[in-house]
Amino acid sequence: MQWKRFYSGLAVIAICAGTAINSFGQTGGRIQGKVTLAENDTVVHNVIVTVVQLKRSVSTDENGDYQFEQMPIGTYTLLAHTEGFPDATQRVTVIAGGSVAADFQLRFSAIKEQVTVTATGSEQSVFEAFQSVTVLDNLRLVEEAHPSIGEVLDKEPGIAKRSFGPGAARPVIRGFDGDRVLILQDGVRTGSLSSQSGDHGEPIDVLSLERLEVVKGPATLLYGSNAIGGVVNAVTGHDYAHKGVRGYLTTTGGTTSDQAGVSGGLELGVGNFMIWGNGSGQRTGDYDTPLGPVPNSKTRSAGGLGGFGYYADKGFFSASYGYDNRRYGVPFAATFEGGEVEGTNVGALQDGNKGEGQIDLAMRRHDLRFNGGFRNLGAFVDAFRLSLSYSDYQHRELEGDVTGTTFNNQQFIYRGVFDQRKSGRLTGSFGFSGFTRDYEVIGAEALSPPVEQNTFAIFSLQEVDFERVRFQLGGRVERNKYTPLGLPERTFTGFSGAAGMRVGLWRDGAFVANYTRSYRAPALEELYNNGPHIGNLTFEIGNPNLKRERSDGLDLSLRHASKRVRAEANFYYYSLRDFVFLAPTGEIEDGLIEAEYQQANSRFLGTEINLDVSLNDHFVVNLGVDAVDAQLKETGTPLPRIPPLRGRLGFDFRYRNISLRPEAILVKDQEQLFSTETRTAGYAVFNVLGSYVIPRTHYAHVFSVNAFNLGDRLYRNHLSFIKDLAPEIGRGVRFSYTVRLF
């Protein structure tokens, strides 16, 4: 039956990939323009301008000018990108033999265009994407300079953080967590183990990123069954050749946790060659709360990335090596391990969680990558991109300086994508991907035997553009095989498919509807774990007989994007059959709640609404609300660690290059509880962010400040494993300075 499904899915994908039609030859037109800084009209060179639909790119010259010749007639989206500034886009229409002027002004604006590569694998504006996407550029990442990506994304619509302290915070997307949310770096798996346990972090340094993208909702077509809930992609850049030097230097420091960090990088382009390198380090101490400091909540991280590449008109390749090393405390882990939890606040347990009983997690990752391919071939396959990655990940759980358990995870990942030449109204891509994984745990918390995992998939994504109406259709067949030492192997094969429609309702408005049918193979830990797991506060009993998980989802989105108003209202409903979850048995084992991995039908229902209105050139109002409700269908039991209803009210005051942004985050109490949870009270938190930018011809200074929890409010995160012991951070302020060369 599995092979029947495999061949059936293969046939669907072959139909999707082979439906191209030939267009009639037509006289081309021209697009030309100039790129300047909005603040002082200074021209900007080495800006990459891309025709999104055709995947054609040029760079601006020393006068800030660019030009495209022999453009087919039609309507296109132009994207202007340079590091250190928000991207800019605009729509243009090319007529036969005509010339279109499209000038760009780059600005640090309150309402700005966002660009994503994660939604389809190619650059496009968030407004035009079929899926709902959130993007944080490097300016925002510096303002939110936390030690983990979960902390950075926590306030974004539809995203919350699961945590066991600041070092291990991980994003939760629309209520989905763990193996259902995939973390990527430059479109490739990071090789970490953060999905398995609440105390496992991600080896990603936010200070060195160009941007952080989040695709909300199923992204299984391009990225596999682990993306059934969404994808987070950390983008480092280094995708285009340019002349001269680009770089940055960022420093940050903050109170409440004694935060300090520095990050710097350079990128040198000579002809079609480019070489780059960056390094960073960050530390925080035990953070303060209104009840006092949370013991052993410190973090330390350091790392770097270096590489080189060649980028010509017809071909390109790049190679890089990255290293990440970090150590962070796991608050109260020793207390849970000893079964000594008697208090319900920090003060009651501070004295018992100091000294030799502390548990830290020391993590390191080596990452080797190669990217190469061809483009502008002028054939049915116009481009091909191949990515190869080898990741060697290890973390040790330390009791004092003694290693209790060592986790090793080695992955070789490959991915190839063929881009089709635009043919009439049809564009698309198809490809293959897979990885091999060797997983081994040694020591006291070796919950599973050594396991080898092999995955292979083929996929296709096609789009038909009638300008006002666009359709998207895709499919993926994926096979996962687990080979554990001393246990029967398991193989899962499944098909994921999607169909979407985007309709332009008015000049700046659109309605988007997506139906997805997704498949997820059970995770390694769900099949084979057996023993006490402090990171999830349970004594876990795996189930090697689990079936594959299947999801039917509907996403609806109404959007408006203009110079003065940006609005988006999303609604989603996901029905999951054979949903895998930890079901308590009612027994206590080793001081922990005993729970078995079981399956039942579930559903997720929710909404996200965001509205940014520019009342004039100096004042913007920001409003937002998001909510999700998730439960088991048969019993109506709420699922664990589901984010409560949340609202946001903010303002952006701008005068010249100064921005001041007060905001209020309002969160309702969470009373929809799983059997092992306790109620979490609602709260309101007030923050003020500010920045001052000094732009120059080839560089810019950026000063920023983030004053958080100004009322020193005592509040708790419902998704924290230690929320009853450790409140969230108290009143504090974070300062940062960045200089960017471009």
VENTAUR-V424598 format. One record per backbone hydrogen bond with DSSP energy under -1.0 kcal/mol. NH is the residue of the N-H (numbers start at 0). CO is the residue of the C=O. E is the energy in kcal/mol with one decimal. If there is no record, write none. Layout:
NH;CO;E / NH;CO;E
//
This chain:
4;0;-2.3 / 5;1;-2.2 / 6;2;-2.6 / 7;3;-2.4 / 8;4;-2.6 / 9;5;-2.2 / 10;6;-2.0 / 11;7;-1.9 / 12;8;-2.4 / 13;9;-2.4 / 14;10;-2.0 / 15;11;-2.2 / 16;12;-2.7 / 17;13;-1.3 / 28;70;-2.7 / 29;97;-2.2 / 30;67;-2.0 / 31;99;-2.6 / 32;65;-1.8 / 34;63;-2.4 / 35;103;-2.1 / 36;41;-2.5 / 37;105;-2.7 / 40;36;-2.2 / 43;34;-2.2 / 45;59;-2.0 / 47;80;-2.6 / 48;57;-3.0 / 49;78;-2.6 / 50;55;-3.0 / 51;76;-2.5 / 54;50;-1.8 / 55;50;-1.1 / 57;48;-2.2 / 59;46;-1.6 / 60;64;-2.1 / 63;60;-2.1 / 65;32;-2.1 / 67;30;-3.4 / 70;28;-3.1 / 73;93;-1.9 / 75;91;-2.9 / 77;89;-3.1 / 78;49;-2.2 / 79;87;-3.2 / 80;47;-2.5 / 84;81;-1.6 / 87;79;-2.0 / 89;77;-1.6 / 91;75;-2.5 / 93;73;-3.2 / 96;27;-1.4 / 97;94;-2.1 / 99;29;-2.8 / 101;31;-2.6 / 103;33;-2.6 / 105;35;-2.7 / 108;106;-1.4 / 115;123;-2.9 / 120;116;-1.5 / 123;115;-1.6 / 125;113;-3.0 / 133;213;-2.4 / 135;211;-2.5 / 137;209;-1.0 / 140;136;-2.2 / 141;137;-1.8 / 142;138;-1.7 / 143;139;-2.2 / 144;141;-1.1 / 145;143;-2.3 / 149;168;-1.5 / 151;147;-1.5 / 152;148;-2.1 / 155;152;-1.8 / 158;155;-2.1 / 159;171;-2.5 / 161;169;-2.9 / 167;164;-1.3 / 169;161;-2.6 / 171;159;-2.8 / 172;175;-1.7 / 173;157;-2.7 / 175;172;-2.5 / 179;176;-1.7 / 180;177;-1.7 / 181;229;-2.1 / 183;231;-3.4 / 184;187;-3.0 / 185;233;-2.1 / 187;184;-1.2 / 189;182;-1.2 / 195;192;-1.4 / 199;196;-1.4 / 203;201;-1.7 / 208;205;-1.2 / 209;234;-2.6 / 210;234;-1.6 / 211;135;-2.3 / 212;232;-2.6 / 213;133;-2.7 / 214;230;-2.5 / 215;131;-2.7 / 216;228;-1.5 / 218;226;-2.6 / 222;218;-1.7 / 223;219;-1.7 / 226;223;-2.0 / 227;224;-1.0 / 228;179;-2.8 / 230;214;-2.0 / 231;181;-2.6 / 232;212;-3.1 / 233;183;-2.5 / 234;210;-2.4 / 243;268;-1.9 / 245;266;-2.6 / 246;740;-1.7 / 247;264;-2.1 / 248;738;-1.6 / 249;262;-3.5 / 250;736;-2.4 / 251;260;-2.5 / 252;734;-2.5 / 253;258;-2.1 / 254;732;-2.4 / 256;254;-1.5 / 259;282;-2.1 / 260;251;-2.4 / 261;280;-2.5 / 262;249;-2.6 / 263;278;-2.4 / 264;247;-2.1 / 265;276;-2.4 / 266;245;-3.0 / 267;274;-3.0 / 268;243;-2.9 / 269;272;-2.3 / 272;269;-2.3 / 273;308;-2.4 / 274;267;-2.3 / 275;306;-2.8 / 276;265;-2.1 / 277;304;-2.4 / 278;263;-2.4 / 279;302;-2.3 / 280;261;-2.4 / 281;300;-2.5 / 282;259;-2.5 / 283;298;-2.4 / 284;256;-4.2 / 287;255;-1.8 / 291;288;-2.0 / 293;286;-2.6 / 298;283;-2.2 / 299;326;-1.9 / 300;281;-2.4 / 301;324;-2.5 / 302;279;-2.0 / 303;322;-2.2 / 304;277;-2.2 / 305;320;-2.3 / 306;275;-2.4 / 307;318;-2.1 / 308;273;-2.8 / 309;316;-3.0 / 310;271;-2.9 / 311;314;-2.9 / 315;372;-2.0 / 316;309;-2.2 / 317;370;-2.9 / 318;307;-2.5 / 319;368;-2.1 / 320;305;-2.7 / 321;366;-2.7 / 322;303;-2.6 / 323;364;-2.0 / 324;301;-3.0 / 325;362;-2.7 / 326;299;-2.3 / 327;360;-2.0 / 328;297;-2.4 / 329;358;-2.4 / 332;329;-1.8 / 335;331;-2.2 / 336;332;-2.5 / 337;333;-1.6 / 338;335;-1.1 / 339;334;-2.4 / 348;345;-1.3 / 349;345;-1.3 / 352;349;-1.5 / 357;354;-1.7 / 359;397;-2.1 / 360;327;-2.7 / 361;395;-2.7 / 362;325;-3.4 / 363;393;-2.6 / 364;323;-2.4 / 365;391;-2.2 / 366;321;-2.3 / 367;389;-2.7 / 368;319;-2.4 / 369;387;-2.7 / 370;317;-2.6 / 371;385;-2.1 / 372;315;-2.2 / 373;383;-1.6 / 374;313;-2.1 / 376;381;-2.0 / 381;418;-2.0 / 382;418;-1.6 / 383;373;-2.7 / 384;416;-2.4 / 385;371;-3.2 / 386;414;-2.9 / 387;369;-2.9 / 388;412;-2.5 / 389;367;-2.8 / 390;410;-2.7 / 391;365;-2.7 / 392;408;-2.4 / 393;363;-2.4 / 394;406;-1.9 / 395;361;-2.9 / 396;404;-2.7 / 397;359;-2.9 / 398;401;-2.9 / 399;357;-1.3 / 401;398;-1.5 / 403;396;-3.2 / 404;396;-1.0 / 405;441;-3.0 / 406;394;-2.9 / 407;439;-3.0 / 408;392;-2.6 / 409;437;-2.3 / 410;390;-2.4 / 411;435;-2.2 / 412;388;-3.1 / 413;433;-2.6 / 414;386;-1.9 / 415;431;-2.8 / 416;384;-2.6 / 417;429;-3.5 / 418;382;-2.6 / 419;427;-2.7 / 420;379;-2.8 / 422;425;-2.5 / 425;422;-2.2 / 426;462;-2.6 / 428;460;-2.3 / 429;417;-2.0 / 430;458;-2.6 / 431;415;-2.2 / 432;456;-2.2 / 433;413;-2.2 / 434;454;-1.6 / 435;411;-2.1 / 436;452;-2.6 / 437;409;-2.6 / 438;450;-2.6 / 439;407;-2.4 / 441;405;-2.7 / 443;403;-2.0 / 445;442;-1.4 / 446;444;-1.7 / 450;438;-2.2 / 451;482;-1.8 / 452;436;-2.4 / 453;480;-2.4 / 454;434;-2.5 / 455;478;-1.9 / 456;432;-2.7 / 457;476;-1.8 / 458;430;-2.3 / 459;474;-2.1 / 460;428;-2.9 / 461;472;-3.2 / 462;426;-3.3 / 463;470;-2.5 / 464;424;-2.6 / 465;468;-2.9 / 467;465;-2.2 / 469;501;-2.6 / 470;463;-2.7 / 471;499;-2.4 / 472;461;-2.5 / 473;497;-2.2 / 474;459;-2.0 / 475;495;-2.3 / 476;457;-2.3 / 477;493;-2.5 / 478;455;-2.7 / 479;491;-3.1 / 480;453;-2.5 / 481;489;-3.1 / 482;451;-2.7 / 484;449;-2.6 / 486;483;-1.1 / 489;481;-1.7 / 491;479;-3.0 / 493;477;-2.3 / 495;475;-2.7 / 496;516;-2.5 / 497;473;-2.0 / 498;514;-2.3 / 499;471;-3.0 / 500;512;-2.6 / 501;469;-2.8 / 502;510;-3.0 / 503;467;-3.0 / 504;508;-1.1 / 508;505;-1.0 / 509;558;-2.3 / 510;502;-2.7 / 511;556;-3.1 / 512;500;-2.6 / 513;554;-2.6 / 514;498;-2.8 / 515;552;-2.3 / 516;496;-3.2 / 517;550;-2.7 / 519;548;-2.7 / 526;522;-1.6 / 527;523;-2.5 / 528;524;-1.5 / 529;446;-1.1 / 530;539;-2.5 / 532;537;-2.9 / 535;532;-1.0 / 536;533;-1.0 / 537;532;-1.9 / 538;592;-2.7 / 539;530;-2.1 / 540;594;-1.7 / 541;528;-3.5 / 542;525;-2.5 / 545;542;-1.6 / 548;519;-3.1 / 549;576;-1.9 / 550;517;-2.7 / 551;574;-2.6 / 552;515;-3.0 / 553;572;-2.5 / 554;513;-2.5 / 555;570;-3.0 / 556;511;-2.6 / 557;568;-2.3 / 558;509;-3.0 / 559;566;-2.6 / 560;507;-2.5 / 561;564;-2.9 / 565;611;-2.5 / 566;559;-2.9 / 567;609;-2.4 / 568;557;-2.4 / 569;607;-3.4 / 570;555;-2.7 / 571;605;-2.3 / 572;553;-2.1 / 573;603;-2.8 / 574;551;-3.0 / 575;601;-2.5 / 576;549;-3.0 / 578;599;-2.3 / 580;597;-2.3 / 582;595;-3.4 / 584;593;-2.4 / 588;591;-2.9 / 591;588;-2.0 / 593;586;-2.6 / 594;538;-2.5 / 595;582;-2.6 / 596;540;-2.3 / 597;580;-2.8 / 599;578;-1.7 / 601;575;-2.6 / 602;630;-2.0 / 603;573;-2.6 / 604;628;-2.5 / 605;571;-2.1 / 606;626;-2.2 / 607;569;-1.8 / 608;624;-2.9 / 609;567;-2.8 / 610;622;-2.8 / 611;565;-2.8 / 612;620;-2.5 / 613;563;-3.3 / 614;618;-1.8 / 615;618;-1.3 / 619;651;-1.7 / 620;612;-2.9 / 621;649;-3.1 / 622;610;-2.9 / 623;647;-1.9 / 624;608;-2.3 / 625;645;-2.4 / 626;606;-2.3 / 628;604;-3.1 / 630;602;-1.8 / 631;636;-2.7 / 632;600;-2.3 / 635;631;-2.0 / 638;629;-1.9 / 645;625;-2.3 / 646;665;-3.2 / 647;623;-2.8 / 648;663;-2.1 / 649;621;-3.0 / 650;661;-2.3 / 651;619;-2.5 / 652;659;-3.1 / 653;617;-2.7 / 654;657;-2.1 / 657;654;-2.2 / 658;690;-2.7 / 659;652;-2.4 / 660;688;-3.9 / 662;686;-2.7 / 663;648;-2.8 / 664;684;-3.0 / 665;646;-2.7 / 666;682;-3.0 / 667;644;-2.6 / 669;679;-2.5 / 672;670;-1.1 / 676;673;-1.9 / 679;669;-1.5 / 682;666;-2.2 / 684;664;-2.4 / 686;662;-2.4 / 687;706;-2.7 / 688;660;-2.1 / 689;704;-2.6 / 690;658;-2.3 / 691;702;-2.7 / 692;656;-2.0 / 693;700;-2.9 / 695;698;-2.6 / 699;739;-1.8 / 700;693;-2.2 / 701;737;-3.1 / 702;691;-2.8 / 703;735;-2.5 / 704;689;-2.6 / 705;733;-2.4 / 706;687;-3.2 / 707;731;-1.9 / 709;685;-2.9 / 711;708;-2.3 / 719;716;-2.0 / 720;162;-2.7 / 722;719;-1.2 / 724;721;-1.5 / 725;721;-3.2 / 727;714;-2.8 / 729;287;-2.7 / 731;707;-1.9 / 733;705;-2.1 / 734;252;-3.3 / 735;703;-2.3 / 736;250;-2.4 / 737;701;-2.6 / 738;248;-2.0 / 739;699;-2.5 / 740;246;-2.8 / 741;697;-2.5
//
